[in-house]
């Protein structure tokens, strides 16, 4: 079963992965963004991890809400705000639960996605982090429904995230600063989508 300790461990792994790839994400973002992606992802996930670690509350919803607030405060960038909105969607879905399973976690992550799409008025196919997160979470949900092992489920999710990130090369940016360079963004992989891929790489490891 998945409890607060498991969520904490997952966030620690993601935070470490983002820190390891900080400079890479900065370079990706400098091509048609603000160049702060690596900074916001590394400090944001570190803050989210520390908030969960310090929380004495076993309720997964309340713990994730504290992670959401910490992420937003530490990384007040556009993607930082977007991910904090995702954490809020997850928190609402898991409110009142001290334990969950992989399927319900994927449902909670889907709720986080829906929250992002609603608040950011965005959807997959627009060269954003959604292009890696959405297929990965759908693969995670499908695999857990099929009764695959957690390792198999996460491997499928990781592959879906990788393919989704790669697909952004063929998309034009429609959001944020990158939208001003829509034509020149063709052929360039989206930094946010890479950040989404890194999330599932970390969880798989």
N, C-alpha and C positions, 0 to 999 in steps of 0.2 A: 504493500500500500504506500501511497504517497502522502507524507505528512510535512509539517513545517521544516523539519530537518532536511528532508529531501529537496524541498524547494530552495532552501538556503544553500545546499550543496550545488544545485543547478545554477543558481545565480552567481555563486563564487566561480564556477568554471567559466561561465559566460564573461564575467568581469575580467578574468585572467586572459581569456581569448581576445577580448577587445583591447586589453593593454598590450598584448603581444603584437597586435595588428594595428596599433595606433597610427604609426607613421604611414603605413600602407593606405589606410582609410583617408588620412589627410591628403595624400598624393592623389587619390581617386577623386576626392571632393574638390580639389583645387582646379580640376579640368573644366568644371562648369558649375561650381557651387561656391560656398564661402570658405571652404578649406578647414572647417572646424569639426568635421564629422568624427575623426579619430579621437579628438579631445572629448567631445560630448558623449560618445559611446563609452569610452573608458571610465570617465568620471561618473557618468550616469549609472552604469551597471554596478560600479563599485559602491556608490551611495545606496542603491537599491539592496544590494547584498548586505551592507552594514546595517541597514534599517531592519531587515528581516532577522539578522543575527541578534540585534539588540532587543528586538521585540520579545516580550514575555508571553505574548498572546498566542495560543495554539490554534486559534481560529484562522483558517487559511485566508478567508476574505479580508479580515481586518489586517492581517500581516501583509497581504498584497497591497492593500490600500496605503499602508505606511510606506511600502516600497515605491508606490506610484508617486506619492508626495515627495519622497526623497529624491527620486529620479528627476522630477520636474524642477526641483529647487537647485540641484547640482548641475543640470544640463539644460539651461533655458534656451535651447535651440529649437528649430522647427521639428527635427526628428526626435529630440528629447521630449518635447510636448506630445508628439504623436505616440511615442511609446508609453508615456505616462498615462495617456488615455486608454491604451491597450491594457495596461495593468489594472486600471479602474474597471474595465469591462470584465476582466478575469475575477477581480475581487468581488464584484456583484454576483457573479455566477457561483462562486465558492463560499459565499457568506454563510456562516453557521456550521461549516464542516471543518473538522480537525483532521480528517483523512479523506483521501479520494483515490480513484484508480486512474489508469492511463486514459481510458475512454472519457471519463468525466473531465479530466484535465484538458484533453483535446477539445471538448465541448466548451470549456471555460476559455480556452485560447481562441476558439472561434467567436465567442462572445466579445473578446477583446478586439478581434479583427473587425467585427460589425460595428463596434463602438468607434474605432478609428475611421472606418469608411463613412459613417454617418457624420461624425464631427468634422472630419477633414474634407468631406465631400470628394472622396477619392475612391478608386476601385482598381483592381488588378488590370494591367495593360497600359498603365500610365507612367511607367519607368520610375517606380518608387520601391520602398521596402516591401510593399504589399505583394510585389511580383515574386518574391522568394518566400515570404511568410505564408501567404494564402495557400499555394500548392503544398507546402510542407505540412501545414496544419491539417489540410484535407487528407493528405496521405497518412498522417498520424491517426486521424479519426477513423479512416477506412481500415487501416491495419489493426487497430485495437478492436474494431467491430468484428474483424475476421478471426480474432483470437490468436494473433501472432505474438511471439514473445516481445518483451519490451525492447530488446536489442534489435530485433527485426523491424519493429515499428519505427524506431528511431533511425535506423539505416535507410528505410524507405523515405522517411521525412527529410533526412539529410540530402538524399539524391534529388528529391523534388525541389528542395531549396536551391541546390546547385544549378539544376536545369532552369529554374525560374530566374535566378540571377543572370545566367548566361543569356536568356531570352531578351533581356533588357537592351542588349546591343542593337537590336532591330527596332527599338521603340524611340519615339520622340518624346522628350520631356514636356509635361504640360503643367507642372506645379513648381512653385518657388523660383529661385533665381535661374535654375537650369532651363526653365521655360523660355527665357529670353534668348537662349542659344539652342532652340529646338532642333533646327536643321543640323547644326554642328554636333549635337548630342548623339546623332546616329552613328553607330559603330563603336560607341563608348559604353562600357558596362556601368550600371548605376551603382554608386557607392552605398546608398541606402540598402539596395538589394543584396550587396555583398555583406553588409552588416547583418541582415536577416539570415543569410547563409551561415555566417559565423556563429550565430546563436545555436543553430542546429548541429553544427560541427562540435561545439562545446558540449551540448547535451548528449551527443552520441559518444563522445570520449568519456 
